[in-house]
Amino acid sequence: MTRSMPPRRHQMRRVRRRLLAAVLLLGAALGSAWIAPPSARAHVEIDVGDGQYVMEVGFRDEPAFLGVPNAVYLHLEEFATGGAEPVEGLAATLTAEVTKDGQVFSPPLVPTGDGTYEANFVPTATGDYTFRITGAIGDATIDESVTSGPTTFNSVEPLSSIEFPLQRPDTGQIVEGVESARAEVATARMLALGGIGVGVLGLILAIVALARSGKPSPVALPPTNSGEPSGRLIR
């Protein structure tokens, strides 16, 4: 005859199992949070105009990939008593600048509604980009720069990270290949021109030598009479 476990002991065992499962889940969550590196935020928010406005800046499409059309994303809201309200009509008073490796590009800001503006461009290099917003919002002067990174917004990644099944060469490799081919063509052209010049010079020298070899040599003439009497009488 099988003895059944008392209800109280059975209930305590179930409680222990649940506590153990909860501890294991908590430990796994803490371990993954400790090991995983911090990821970049999608956008960064900046208070401007003495805290009257909040500006959200980043890539329009994130993650951003090399050679894929993207844009500077800008969203502006004004703090009011009833909450934040979108700010419209700033495309003519604000300017967006994109900086990468010392080069600056200023695509026009285009309003898309609800206080959102976009400045379209195609990133052609991987890495970090700097977005600068300048101009005015009402009486407030704006001049803010944000660079992509772990605490701001995503950097540009190579397209090969999502290509499947074949990976195409990136833009930098294509440009390097084109420049290398141009250099090789220029070198071959110089060598060809040099070879033609040497060939023409050799042909000229050969013609001169042939002309000299065919010229008749001077013939020795007998001595002429000097006009003095020879002492003989001619009859």
C-alpha positions in Angstrom: 0.0 0.0 0.0 1.5 3.3 -1.1 1.6 6.1 1.5 0.6 9.5 0.2 2.7 12.6 1.1 1.0 14.9 3.6 -0.6 17.9 1.9 1.6 20.4 3.9 4.9 18.8 3.0 3.8 18.5 -0.7 2.9 22.2 -0.7 6.3 23.2 0.8 8.2 21.2 -1.8 6.3 23.0 -4.6 7.1 26.4 -3.1 10.8 25.4 -2.9 10.8 24.4 -6.6 9.2 27.7 -7.6 11.7 29.7 -5.6 14.6 27.8 -7.1 13.3 28.4 -10.6 12.9 32.1 -9.9 16.4 32.4 -8.5 17.8 30.6 -11.6 15.9 32.9 -14.0 17.1 36.0 -12.1 20.7 34.8 -12.2 20.5 34.2 -15.9 19.0 37.6 -16.5 21.6 39.3 -14.4 24.4 37.3 -16.1 23.2 38.2 -19.6 22.9 41.9 -18.7 26.4 41.9 -17.3 28.0 40.1 -20.3 26.1 41.9 -23.1 27.7 45.2 -24.2 25.6 48.3 -24.1 23.9 49.1 -27.4 23.6 52.5 -28.9 20.3 54.3 -28.6 18.2 54.9 -31.7 18.2 58.7 -31.2 19.5 61.3 -28.7 17.4 64.0 -27.1 18.7 67.5 -26.4 17.0 70.3 -24.5 17.5 73.6 -26.3 16.2 77.2 -25.9 16.8 77.2 -22.1 14.7 74.0 -21.8 11.8 75.4 -23.8 12.3 72.9 -26.6 13.5 69.3 -26.9 15.3 68.1 -30.0 15.6 64.5 -31.0 18.4 63.7 -33.5 19.7 60.5 -35.2 19.5 58.5 -38.3 16.1 58.1 -39.8 16.6 54.4 -40.4 18.6 52.5 -37.8 20.7 50.5 -38.0 22.3 52.5 -40.8 24.0 50.6 -43.5 26.7 51.6 -46.0 25.4 52.7 -49.4 21.7 52.5 -48.3 19.7 55.8 -48.6 19.1 57.3 -45.2 18.6 60.8 -43.6 19.2 63.0 -40.7 16.2 62.6 -38.5 15.1 65.7 -36.5 12.0 65.9 -34.3 11.2 69.1 -32.3 8.7 69.6 -29.5 7.9 72.6 -27.3 7.1 72.1 -23.7 3.7 73.5 -22.7 1.4 73.3 -19.7 -0.6 70.5 -21.3 2.6 68.6 -22.4 5.0 68.7 -25.3 3.6 69.9 -28.7 5.4 69.5 -32.1 7.0 72.5 -33.6 6.2 73.1 -37.3 7.6 75.6 -39.9 11.3 75.3 -39.1 12.6 74.0 -42.5 13.5 77.6 -43.5 15.1 78.5 -40.1 17.2 75.4 -39.4 20.1 73.9 -41.2 21.5 70.3 -41.0 25.1 69.4 -41.5 26.6 66.0 -41.9 30.4 65.6 -41.1 32.5 62.6 -41.8 36.3 62.5 -41.8 36.6 66.2 -42.1 34.1 66.5 -45.0 30.9 68.5 -44.5 27.6 68.0 -46.4 24.5 70.1 -45.9 21.4 68.3 -47.3 18.2 70.4 -47.1 15.7 69.8 -44.3 12.3 68.6 -45.5 9.3 68.6 -43.1 7.4 65.4 -42.9 4.7 66.5 -40.3 4.2 66.5 -36.6 7.4 68.4 -35.9 9.6 65.9 -37.8 12.2 66.9 -40.4 14.5 64.8 -42.6 17.7 65.6 -44.5 18.3 62.9 -47.0 21.8 61.5 -47.9 23.5 58.2 -48.7 26.3 57.2 -46.3 29.3 56.0 -48.4 31.7 55.2 -45.5 31.3 53.1 -42.4 31.9 54.5 -38.9 30.7 57.5 -36.9 29.0 60.5 -38.3 28.4 63.9 -36.7 25.1 65.7 -37.2 24.9 69.5 -36.5 21.7 71.5 -36.3 22.0 75.3 -36.5 19.6 78.1 -36.8 16.7 79.5 -34.8 13.5 78.4 -33.2 11.6 81.5 -32.5 13.9 83.7 -30.4 16.1 80.7 -29.4 19.4 80.3 -31.2 20.3 76.6 -32.0 23.8 75.2 -32.5 24.0 71.6 -31.4 26.3 68.8 -32.6 25.9 65.1 -31.9 28.3 62.3 -33.0 27.1 58.7 -33.3 28.4 56.3 -30.7 27.4 53.9 -27.9 25.5 56.6 -26.0 23.9 58.6 -28.8 22.8 56.9 -32.1 23.9 54.1 -34.3 27.1 54.3 -36.5 27.0 53.2 -40.1 27.6 49.5 -40.6 28.9 47.6 -43.6 26.1 46.2 -45.8 27.9 42.9 -45.9 26.7 42.2 -42.3 23.2 41.6 -43.7 23.9 40.4 -47.2 22.9 36.8 -48.1 23.9 34.5 -49.7 26.5 36.5 -51.6 28.4 39.5 -50.3 29.2 42.4 -52.7 32.3 44.5 -52.3 31.7 47.7 -50.5 32.0 51.2 -52.0 35.5 51.7 -50.7 36.8 48.5 -52.3 35.1 49.5 -55.6 36.7 53.0 -55.5 40.1 51.5 -54.7 39.8 49.0 -57.6 38.9 51.8 -60.0 41.8 54.0 -58.9 44.2 51.0 -59.1 42.9 50.3 -62.7 43.3 53.9 -63.6 46.9 54.0 -62.3 47.7 50.8 -64.3 46.3 52.3 -67.5 48.2 55.5 -67.0 51.5 53.5 -66.4 50.9 51.4 -69.5 50.2 54.5 -71.6 53.4 56.1 -70.5 55.4 53.0 -71.3 53.7 52.7 -74.7 54.5 56.3 -75.5 58.1 55.8 -74.4 58.3 52.7 -76.6 57.0 54.6 -79.5 59.5 57.4 -79.0 62.4 55.0 -78.8 61.1 53.3 -81.9 60.9 56.5 -83.9 64.4 57.6 -82.8 65.8 54.2 -83.8 64.1 54.5 -87.2 65.6 58.0 -87.7 69.1 56.8 -86.8 68.7 53.8 -89.2 67.6 56.1 -92.1 70.6 58.4 -91.4 73.0 55.4 -91.3 71.6 54.0 -94.6 71.9 57.3 -96.3 75.5 57.7 -95.3 76.4 54.1 -96.4 74.9 54.8 -100.0 76.9 58.1 -100.6 79.7 57.6 -103.3 83.2 58.0 -102.1 85.4 60.8 -103.5 87.6 59.8 -106.6 91.3 60.8 -106.7 91.9 63.1 -109.7 95.3 63.3 -111.4 97.4 66.4 -110.6 96.6 69.3 -112.9 99.2 71.2 -114.9 100.4 74.1 -112.9 101.2 76.1 -116.1 105.0 75.9 -115.7 107.1 74.8 -118.8 108.1 71.2 -118.7 111.2 71.7 -120.8 109.9 69.6 -123.7 109.0 70.9 -127.1 105.8 69.7 -128.6 105.8 69.5 -132.4 
